[in-house]
């Protein structure tokens, strides 16, 4: 019986679309966990709509990363209801920044981080040039929108919900750790 199932084990199931998206190495400088860093950074940027276009590009890339990976990350399975807010945030960001609705999340993440780097280097010309046309058909307009980002209520709500869920879990772990010591 066990041998009959062996061929099925090797086949496996293809990972869900976007679940293998990654943040670039400079996304988590000083932070150990890229997912935690993406949650906290996005919550701050979209909660205050501050930091300028470079910071907002990073925050948008972080939200794309979270939408693509968080539902498949077992370490964050405690965020059931908070994750339900991600599709609306992703859709709102993609519409606002004129990102193709069928764009591969990794192209979006890499493009927005490239914009952030170019803007931090004070090279706005390069910002639009780093955006892949398949994902960003109107790259110049995307960069302009980052510079004058309108309010994004669904994105701000999702980022805030994720931060609250993360903080709640961290507080529960802390309380459990303290109780276990006595």
C-alpha positions in Angstrom: 0.0 0.0 0.0 2.8 2.5 0.9 4.7 1.7 -2.2 1.6 2.5 -4.3 1.5 6.0 -2.9 5.2 6.7 -3.4 4.9 8.0 -7.0 2.4 10.5 -5.9 4.7 11.9 -3.2 7.3 12.8 -5.8 4.9 14.7 -8.0 3.9 17.2 -5.4 1.7 20.1 -6.0 2.9 23.2 -7.8 3.2 26.2 -5.5 0.3 28.7 -5.7 0.9 31.6 -8.0 3.1 34.3 -6.4 3.8 32.3 -3.2 7.5 32.1 -4.0 7.9 35.9 -4.3 10.9 37.4 -2.5 11.9 40.8 -1.3 15.3 42.0 -2.4 18.2 41.8 0.1 18.1 45.6 0.8 14.4 45.3 1.9 15.3 43.9 5.3 18.5 45.6 6.3 18.6 45.5 10.1 15.5 43.2 10.3 15.6 39.5 10.6 12.3 38.5 9.2 11.3 40.0 5.8 7.6 39.4 6.3 7.6 41.2 9.7 9.6 44.1 8.2 7.2 44.3 5.3 4.2 44.4 7.6 5.6 47.1 9.9 7.0 49.2 7.1 3.8 49.1 5.1 1.7 50.0 8.2 3.8 53.0 8.9 4.0 54.3 5.3 0.3 53.8 4.5 -0.9 54.8 7.9 0.8 58.1 7.6 1.0 58.4 3.8 4.5 59.8 4.5 8.1 59.3 3.5 7.8 60.5 0.0 7.6 58.6 -3.2 10.7 56.4 -2.5 9.2 55.1 0.8 5.8 54.7 -0.8 7.3 52.6 -3.6 8.9 50.3 -1.0 5.7 50.1 0.9 3.7 49.3 -2.2 6.3 46.6 -3.1 6.0 45.2 0.5 2.2 45.0 0.2 2.5 43.2 -3.1 4.9 40.8 -1.4 2.5 40.3 1.5 -0.4 39.7 -0.8 1.6 37.1 -2.8 3.2 35.2 0.2 1.4 35.7 3.5 -1.6 33.4 2.8 0.9 30.6 2.1 3.3 31.3 5.0 2.6 28.8 7.9 4.4 31.1 10.3 1.6 33.7 9.9 -1.4 31.4 9.8 -2.7 33.1 12.9 -3.6 36.1 10.7 -6.7 34.6 9.1 -9.0 37.5 9.1 -6.3 40.1 8.6 -5.2 38.3 5.4 -8.7 38.7 4.0 -7.9 42.4 3.5 -5.0 41.8 1.2 -6.8 41.2 -2.1 -8.6 44.6 -1.9 -5.3 46.3 -1.0 -3.5 44.7 -3.8 -6.2 45.6 -6.3 -6.4 49.2 -5.0 -2.6 49.6 -5.3 -2.5 48.1 -8.8 -5.3 50.3 -10.0 -3.7 53.4 -8.5 -0.2 52.8 -9.7 -1.4 51.5 -13.1 0.1 48.0 -12.6 -1.2 45.3 -14.9 -3.8 43.3 -13.1 -2.2 40.0 -14.3 1.4 41.1 -13.5 3.7 38.6 -11.9 4.1 39.7 -8.2 7.9 39.4 -8.5 8.0 41.8 -11.4 6.0 44.3 -9.4 8.2 43.9 -6.3 11.4 44.2 -8.2 10.1 47.2 -10.2 8.9 49.2 -7.2 12.1 48.5 -5.3 14.0 49.7 -8.3 12.0 52.9 -8.4 12.6 53.4 -4.7 16.4 53.0 -5.2 16.4 55.4 -8.1 14.4 58.0 -6.2 16.6 57.7 -3.1 19.6 58.2 -5.4 17.9 61.4 -6.7 17.7 60.0 -10.2 14.0 60.4 -11.2 14.7 59.7 -14.8 15.9 56.2 -14.0 12.9 55.6 -11.8 10.5 55.0 -14.8 13.2 53.2 -16.7 13.5 50.4 -14.2 9.8 49.4 -14.4 9.2 46.4 -16.6 6.6 47.3 -19.3 4.8 44.0 -18.9 3.9 45.0 -15.3 3.9 48.8 -15.7 2.6 49.8 -19.1 2.6 53.5 -18.1 5.8 53.7 -16.1 6.1 57.5 -16.1 2.5 57.9 -14.8 3.3 55.3 -12.1 6.2 57.3 -10.8 4.1 60.5 -10.9 1.4 58.8 -8.9 4.0 57.8 -6.3 5.0 61.4 -6.0 1.3 62.5 -5.4 -0.2 59.4 -3.8 -3.9 59.7 -3.2 -5.4 58.3 0.0 -5.6 54.5 -0.3 -8.2 53.4 2.3 -8.2 49.7 1.5 -4.4 49.6 1.6 -4.1 51.5 4.8 -6.8 49.3 6.4 -5.0 46.1 5.3 -1.6 47.4 6.5 -3.1 48.4 9.8 -4.9 45.1 10.3 -1.7 43.1 9.6 0.3 45.2 12.0 -2.4 44.8 14.7 -2.5 41.0 14.1 1.3 40.8 14.4 1.4 42.9 17.6 -1.4 40.9 19.1 0.5 37.6 18.4 3.7 39.1 19.8 2.0 40.2 22.9 0.4 36.8 23.4 3.8 35.1 23.0 5.3 37.5 25.5 2.6 37.0 28.1 2.9 33.2 27.6 6.6 33.4 28.0 6.3 35.4 31.2 3.7 33.1 32.7 5.8 30.0 31.8 8.7 31.3 33.9 6.8 31.5 37.2 
